[in-house]
Amino acid sequence: MTTYAAVYYYEARPNKEEDYTVHVFFPDLQAAGLPAITMGDNRDDAKEAAEDFLAISLDMAADEEKTLPEPTPIEKIVLADFIESEEIKAFRIELDYVSV
């Protein structure tokens, strides 16, 4: 089983049926030059999408012979840079592990 830390962030969706979208970002995948983000309409959808996404990303890394970094422990994820991003308008941020 492979486990990576993920940042879940919630963004409001004004004028949409659902009130928000939950994005899932994998800092370690981004560091390896792989796609690093997926999303869902709620936390459960986002977690399922993240598991599928991580499995596909790991396969992609193997196919491209990319070396993935050791998973960063969740307590070492620095949210300050992430929170201050002008592109992200999150009203809630959570950290969790995703395993496949």
N, C-alpha and C positions, 0 to 999 in steps of 0.2 A: 504494500500500500504506500502511495506517495501523498504527502500532505504539504500544502503551502498555505501561508497566511494570505488572507484576502481582506480588502477594505470594502465594506458595504456602505454606499452612501445613497441617501434618499433625496430626490429632487421633485419639487412640486410640478404638477402638470395642469396649469390653469386651463379651464374650458375643455377638459377631457373627461371621459367617463370615470376613469380611475383618478384618484387624487394625487398620486405620485408614482414615480418609477424608482425601482431599486437597482442601482448599478453595482457591479462587482468588479473590482480592480485588483490585479495580481502584480504587486511591485516586482517580484522576482522574475516573472515572465517578461515584463518590460525590460528589465536589466539584461535579459538574455536576447533581446531583439525580437521577441515574439509578440503576437497580438496579446493584449493584456486585459481586455475589458469585455464584459457581457452584462446582461440586465434581465429583469423580470418585472411583472406588474405588482408583485408583492414579495415579501421576504422568502416565502416557500418557493415561488417560481424562480426567484433569483438564485437561491441555493441550488436548485436542480439544474438551472442553466449553467451555474458556475462549475458544478461537478462534470457536466458534459463538456464544457469548454476546457477545463483542465485536462481531461482525458485526451481530447483532440489536440491540445497544445503539446502535451507530452509526446504523442505520436508524431506530430509535426517536427518537434525537436529531434527525435530519433531519426526520422527520415532525412532531415537536413544535416544530421550529424553535429548538431549544436550541443555544446556542453551547458547544462543548466547549473545555476549556482545552487549551493546548499540552501535549503529553505531557511528564510530569515525567521527567527523566533518572533512571535507576535508582539512581545514586549519591546522589541527593537525597531518596530515600524514607527517611523517618525511622521506624525500626522500634521505637524505645523506647516510643512511645505505643501502638503496636500490640501489642507483647509484654506490656505491663502491663495490658491490658484484662482485666477480670474475666470477660467473656463467652467469651474464647478460652483454651482449655487446650491449646495447641500444644506438641508435643514436638520439632518441627522446623519451621524457617521458611526459605524460599528466595525469592530475587528473580529474576525473569526477564522477558523481553519477550514479548509476544504480538502477532502481526501478522496482519492480514487484508487 
